[in-house]
Amino acid sequence: MKRVLWLLLISLLLCGVLSSCADDPATPPDGTGTTDPGAESTDPGDIGSGETPEGPGTPEQPGEQTEVDVVLFIGGTNMAGRGDAASSAECAEGHAYEFRAISDPTRLYPMTAEFGSAENKNYGLQDGGRKTGSLVPAFCEAYYQSTQTPIVAVSASEGDTTVQDWGAGKGKLEDAAERLAAAVEFIDQSGTYRVRHVLAVWCQGEADAEAGTVAADYIRGVEALFGALFRRGLETCLVIQTGASVAKPVQYEIIREAQLQLCSENDRFVMISDAFAGLLEMTAEGGGYTQEAYNLVGAGAGENAARYVLDPEGYTFVSASAEVEEEDQYNGPGIELPVDVWKKTED
């Protein structure tokens, strides 16, 4: 009986030892304690720990943000654009975007020839269906080629508006300010993009020339308008000069000179184009210019804008060097005189 009890006791002891050995992990021959390198980790601390494979403890870097310049395209008929979208300059993918503050402020749209066509607001900027093709795509592409920085463009234009129409309390300035603020806020919250500059491109003045606005009133109105935007974060206003006119040459010249004076006396206004004045033959029926003219002016203005942004202190305006030929009241058919009629008779 005693012999049986001893055998049972020895058997129980042996089972305990074997069980303990089976529970312990095997130690590799080199004594390092590492497991199979191909095996996946089961340590809960490894899941979402933020460590990179290259170096344990190194924080994972956030996705790189794309730098963009937010540009408010603001003004009258020739900023709104009365061209032909089918003939518009094209903007390559990723070179520029449209932020549609009114119709869909939830995303960025690729820049197209239809820029601004959906951005109408009652009691604000309302241009109906008249935005048919503009200078903005050509501007954005030329700007990107020089800066390698995409533009986020915001439409804020309405045709046939005088500078007085842009005064406080009339809805247009307030609408433009809200659109710009919404674009900047969207970029700041996107996590994908980062704002580098906040700029405006101002193209307006024909309606003031037609209305006979004097230079002092025009300058005062533009400074008041943009003073409100400067206080809200706008850095610089880039100016595309008004064109010329055969019917009212003096009135148009007054506005062009006022714009030059504004840019020379106030360093927050920068001239970037005078090309419209040399494109009288490209004016379109019913107002505005042909799409060819918009493409030319947009590209030149975009190049100058890029030159300014890249080197504000060293910027020198590059003129389109277009001479304006304005007709006077004596042009037309007349009596032909002999070639030597003005010659003095030699004694």
C-alpha positions as CSV (number, residue, x, y, z in Angstrom):
1,M,0.0,0.0,0.0
2,K,2.9,2.4,1.0
3,R,4.6,1.5,-2.3
4,V,1.5,2.6,-4.3
5,L,1.2,5.9,-2.5
6,W,4.9,6.7,-3.2
7,L,4.4,6.0,-6.9
8,L,1.4,8.4,-7.0
9,L,3.3,11.1,-5.3
10,I,6.3,10.8,-7.7
11,S,3.9,10.9,-10.7
12,L,2.3,14.2,-9.5
13,L,5.7,15.9,-9.0
14,L,6.8,14.9,-12.5
15,C,3.6,16.3,-14.0
16,G,4.1,19.6,-12.3
17,V,7.7,20.0,-13.5
18,L,6.7,19.2,-17.1
19,S,3.8,21.6,-17.1
20,S,6.1,24.4,-15.8
21,C,8.6,23.8,-18.6
22,A,5.9,23.9,-21.3
23,D,4.6,27.4,-20.1
24,D,8.0,29.1,-20.4
25,P,9.0,30.5,-23.9
26,A,12.0,29.0,-25.5
27,T,15.2,31.1,-25.3
28,P,17.1,31.4,-28.6
29,P,20.5,29.9,-28.7
30,D,22.2,33.4,-28.8
31,G,20.5,34.4,-25.6
32,T,19.0,37.6,-27.1
33,G,15.4,36.8,-26.2
34,T,14.1,38.0,-29.6
35,T,11.3,36.3,-31.4
36,D,10.9,35.3,-35.0
37,P,11.6,38.6,-37.0
38,G,8.7,37.7,-39.4
39,A,6.2,37.4,-36.6
40,E,3.7,40.2,-36.0
41,S,3.9,42.0,-32.6
42,T,1.0,41.2,-30.2
43,D,2.0,43.9,-27.7
44,P,-1.0,46.3,-27.4
45,G,1.4,49.2,-26.9
46,D,2.5,48.8,-30.6
47,I,-0.9,49.5,-32.0
48,G,-1.2,53.2,-32.9
49,S,1.8,54.1,-30.8
50,G,3.1,56.6,-33.4
51,E,6.5,55.0,-33.7
52,T,8.1,54.7,-37.1
53,P,9.8,51.5,-38.3
54,E,13.0,53.5,-38.8
55,G,13.5,54.4,-35.1
56,P,11.5,53.3,-32.1
57,G,10.4,56.4,-30.1
58,T,10.5,58.7,-33.1
59,P,7.1,60.5,-33.5
60,E,5.3,60.0,-36.7
61,Q,5.4,63.2,-38.9
62,P,2.1,64.8,-39.9
63,G,1.3,65.0,-43.6
64,E,3.0,67.9,-45.4
65,Q,0.7,70.9,-46.1
66,T,0.5,72.6,-49.5
67,E,1.2,76.3,-49.4
68,V,-1.3,78.4,-51.2
69,D,-2.0,82.1,-51.9
70,V,-5.6,83.2,-51.4
71,V,-6.5,85.8,-54.0
72,L,-9.7,87.8,-54.1
73,F,-10.5,88.7,-57.8
74,I,-12.6,91.8,-57.3
75,G,-14.0,94.5,-59.5
76,G,-16.3,95.3,-62.4
77,T,-17.1,94.1,-65.9
78,N,-13.6,93.1,-67.0
79,M,-12.9,91.3,-63.8
80,A,-16.2,89.5,-64.1
81,G,-15.4,88.6,-67.7
82,R,-17.4,88.8,-70.8
83,G,-15.3,86.5,-73.0
84,D,-15.9,83.0,-74.4
85,A,-15.1,80.2,-72.0
86,A,-14.4,77.8,-74.9
87,S,-11.4,79.9,-75.8
88,S,-10.2,80.5,-72.3
89,A,-6.6,79.8,-71.2
90,E,-6.3,76.5,-69.3
91,C,-5.0,76.0,-65.8
92,A,-3.1,72.7,-65.2
93,E,-4.3,70.4,-62.5
94,G,-3.1,71.5,-59.1
95,H,-2.0,75.0,-60.2
96,A,-5.1,76.9,-59.0
97,Y,-8.4,76.3,-57.3
98,E,-11.7,78.1,-56.9
99,F,-13.3,78.5,-53.5
100,R,-17.0,78.9,-54.1
101,A,-18.0,81.0,-51.1
102,I,-21.6,81.2,-52.1
103,S,-22.6,78.1,-54.0
104,D,-20.5,75.5,-52.2
105,P,-18.0,76.6,-49.4
106,T,-17.3,73.0,-48.4
107,R,-14.4,72.2,-50.8
108,L,-12.0,73.5,-53.4
109,Y,-12.8,73.2,-57.1
110,P,-10.2,73.0,-59.9
111,M,-9.8,76.3,-61.7
112,T,-11.9,76.3,-64.9
113,A,-13.1,78.8,-67.5
114,E,-16.4,79.0,-65.6
115,F,-14.7,80.8,-62.7
116,G,-17.3,82.7,-60.6
117,S,-20.3,81.9,-62.8
118,A,-22.2,80.3,-59.9
119,E,-21.2,83.0,-57.3
120,N,-24.3,85.2,-57.2
121,K,-25.8,86.5,-54.0
122,N,-29.0,88.6,-53.5
123,Y,-28.3,91.9,-51.8
124,G,-24.6,91.3,-52.5
125,L,-22.6,90.6,-55.7
126,Q,-25.1,89.6,-58.4
127,D,-23.9,89.3,-62.0
128,G,-26.6,86.9,-63.2
129,G,-25.3,84.7,-66.0
130,R,-23.0,87.3,-67.5
131,K,-19.7,85.7,-66.4
132,T,-18.9,83.9,-69.7
133,G,-15.1,83.9,-69.7
134,S,-12.5,85.8,-67.8
135,L,-8.8,86.6,-67.4
136,V,-8.5,84.6,-64.2
137,P,-7.4,81.2,-65.5
138,A,-4.6,82.8,-67.6
139,F,-3.5,84.9,-64.5
140,C,-3.4,81.8,-62.2
141,E,-1.4,79.7,-64.7
142,A,1.2,82.4,-65.3
143,Y,1.4,83.1,-61.6
144,Y,2.0,79.4,-60.8
145,Q,4.7,79.0,-63.5
146,S,6.8,81.7,-61.7
147,T,6.0,81.0,-58.1
148,Q,5.2,77.3,-58.0
149,T,2.5,78.2,-55.5
150,P,-1.2,77.5,-56.3
151,I,-3.8,80.2,-56.0
152,V,-7.1,79.7,-54.2
153,A,-9.2,82.1,-56.1
154,V,-12.3,83.8,-54.8
155,S,-14.8,85.5,-57.2
156,A,-16.1,88.9,-56.0
157,S,-17.1,90.9,-59.1
158,E,-20.1,92.5,-60.7
159,G,-20.3,94.3,-64.0
160,D,-21.1,98.0,-64.5
161,T,-20.3,99.0,-60.9
162,T,-18.8,102.4,-60.0
163,V,-16.5,102.8,-57.0
164,Q,-19.4,104.4,-55.2
165,D,-21.4,101.2,-55.6
166,W,-18.7,99.5,-53.6
167,G,-19.2,101.8,-50.6
168,A,-20.0,100.5,-47.1
169,G,-23.6,99.6,-46.5
170,K,-24.5,98.8,-50.1
171,G,-23.8,95.0,-49.8
172,K,-21.0,94.5,-52.3
173,L,-18.1,95.3,-50.0
174,E,-19.6,93.4,-47.2
175,D,-20.2,90.3,-49.4
176,A,-16.6,90.5,-50.8
177,A,-15.2,90.7,-47.2
178,E,-17.3,87.7,-46.1
179,R,-16.1,85.6,-49.1
180,L,-12.5,86.3,-48.5
181,A,-12.8,85.5,-44.8
182,A,-14.6,82.3,-45.5
183,A,-11.8,81.2,-47.9
184,V,-9.1,81.9,-45.4
185,E,-10.9,80.1,-42.6
186,F,-11.6,77.1,-44.9
187,I,-7.8,76.8,-45.7
188,D,-6.8,77.3,-42.1
189,Q,-9.1,74.4,-41.0
190,S,-8.4,72.1,-43.9
191,G,-5.3,70.5,-42.5
192,T,-4.2,70.0,-46.1
193,Y,-3.3,73.6,-47.1
194,R,-1.5,76.5,-45.5
195,V,-2.1,80.2,-46.4
196,R,1.1,82.0,-47.5
197,H,-0.3,85.3,-48.7
198,V,-3.8,87.0,-48.8
199,L,-4.0,89.2,-51.9
200,A,-6.6,91.0,-54.1
201,V,-6.6,91.7,-57.8
202,W,-8.6,94.9,-58.6
203,C,-9.9,95.4,-62.1
204,Q,-12.5,98.2,-62.3
205,G,-13.0,101.7,-63.6
206,E,-14.9,101.7,-66.9
207,A,-18.2,102.5,-65.2
208,D,-16.5,105.4,-63.4
209,A,-15.1,106.7,-66.7
210,E,-18.5,106.6,-68.2
211,A,-20.0,108.4,-65.2
212,G,-17.3,111.1,-65.3
213,T,-15.9,110.4,-61.8
214,V,-13.1,112.8,-61.0
215,A,-9.6,111.4,-60.0
216,A,-9.8,112.5,-56.3
217,D,-13.2,110.8,-55.8
218,Y,-12.0,107.6,-57.5
219,I,-8.8,107.4,-55.4
220,R,-10.7,108.2,-52.2
221,G,-13.4,105.5,-53.0
222,V,-10.8,102.8,-53.7
223,E,-8.8,103.5,-50.6
224,A,-11.9,103.4,-48.4
225,L,-13.0,100.1,-50.0
226,F,-9.7,98.4,-49.5
227,G,-9.1,100.0,-46.2
228,A,-11.9,97.8,-44.9
229,L,-10.3,94.7,-46.4
230,F,-6.8,95.6,-45.1
231,R,-8.2,95.7,-41.6
232,R,-9.5,92.2,-42.1
233,G,-6.1,90.6,-43.1
234,L,-5.7,91.5,-46.8
235,E,-2.0,92.3,-47.5
236,T,-1.8,94.0,-50.9
237,C,-4.1,95.1,-53.7
238,L,-2.7,94.3,-57.2
239,V,-4.2,96.7,-59.8
240,I,-5.1,95.9,-63.4
241,Q,-5.5,99.3,-65.1
242,T,-8.6,100.4,-66.9
243,G,-8.6,100.3,-70.7
244,A,-9.1,103.2,-73.2
245,S,-12.0,104.5,-75.2
246,V,-12.6,106.1,-78.5
247,A,-15.9,107.7,-77.5
248,K,-14.7,109.1,-74.2
249,P,-10.9,109.2,-74.3
250,V,-10.5,112.0,-71.7
251,Q,-12.7,110.4,-69.1
252,Y,-10.9,107.0,-69.4
253,E,-7.5,108.7,-69.2
254,I,-8.6,110.4,-65.9
255,I,-9.3,107.0,-64.3
256,R,-6.1,105.4,-65.7
257,E,-4.1,108.3,-64.3
258,A,-5.9,108.0,-60.9
259,Q,-4.9,104.4,-60.7
260,L,-1.3,105.2,-61.5
261,Q,-1.3,107.9,-58.8
262,L,-2.8,105.5,-56.3
263,C,-0.1,102.9,-56.9
264,S,2.7,105.5,-56.7
265,E,1.5,107.1,-53.5
266,N,0.1,104.2,-51.5
267,D,2.5,101.2,-51.2
268,R,-0.4,98.8,-50.5
269,F,-1.5,99.2,-54.1
270,V,0.7,97.7,-56.9
271,M,0.2,98.1,-60.6
272,I,0.5,94.8,-62.4
273,S,-1.0,95.5,-65.9
274,D,-1.7,98.4,-68.3
275,A,-2.4,96.1,-71.2
276,F,-6.1,96.8,-71.7
277,A,-5.4,100.3,-73.0
278,G,-3.6,98.9,-76.0
279,L,-6.3,96.4,-77.0
280,L,-9.1,98.7,-78.4
281,E,-9.4,96.4,-81.4
282,M,-10.3,93.6,-79.1
283,T,-13.3,95.2,-77.3
284,A,-16.4,93.1,-77.6
285,E,-19.9,94.1,-78.6
286,G,-22.1,94.9,-75.6
287,G,-19.1,95.7,-73.3
288,G,-15.9,94.0,-72.1
289,Y,-13.2,92.4,-74.3
290,T,-12.8,89.3,-76.4
291,Q,-11.4,86.2,-74.7
292,E,-8.1,86.6,-76.6
293,A,-7.7,89.9,-74.8
294,Y,-8.5,88.4,-71.4
295,N,-6.0,85.7,-72.0
296,L,-3.3,88.2,-72.9
297,V,-4.0,90.6,-70.0
298,G,-4.4,87.8,-67.5
299,A,-1.0,86.2,-68.4
300,G,0.9,89.5,-68.3
301,A,-0.8,90.5,-65.0
302,G,0.0,87.1,-63.5
303,E,3.6,87.3,-64.4
304,N,3.9,90.8,-62.8
305,A,2.0,89.7,-59.7
306,A,4.4,86.8,-59.3
307,R,7.4,89.1,-59.7
308,Y,6.0,91.3,-57.0
309,V,5.3,88.5,-54.6
310,L,8.7,86.9,-55.1
311,D,10.5,90.3,-54.5
312,P,8.3,93.1,-53.2
313,E,11.2,95.4,-52.4
314,G,12.9,95.0,-55.8
315,Y,9.7,94.9,-57.9
316,T,9.6,97.1,-61.0
317,F,6.4,97.2,-63.0
318,V,6.8,95.8,-66.6
319,S,4.5,97.7,-68.8
320,A,2.7,96.1,-71.8
321,S,4.3,98.9,-73.8
322,A,1.2,99.4,-75.8
323,E,0.6,102.9,-77.2
324,V,-2.9,104.1,-77.2
325,E,-4.0,105.8,-80.4
326,E,-7.0,107.9,-79.7
327,E,-8.9,109.6,-82.5
328,D,-9.4,113.4,-82.4
329,Q,-12.1,115.5,-84.0
330,Y,-10.0,116.3,-87.1
331,N,-9.5,112.7,-88.2
332,G,-11.4,111.9,-91.4
333,P,-11.6,112.7,-95.1
334,G,-10.4,116.2,-96.1
335,I,-8.9,118.2,-99.0
336,E,-5.6,116.8,-100.3
337,L,-2.9,119.5,-100.4
338,P,0.3,119.5,-102.5
339,V,3.2,117.8,-100.7
340,D,5.3,121.0,-100.7
341,V,2.6,123.3,-99.5
342,W,4.4,124.1,-96.2
343,K,7.8,124.6,-97.8
344,K,9.3,128.1,-97.8
345,T,10.0,129.4,-101.3
346,E,13.7,129.8,-101.7
347,D,14.8,133.2,-103.0
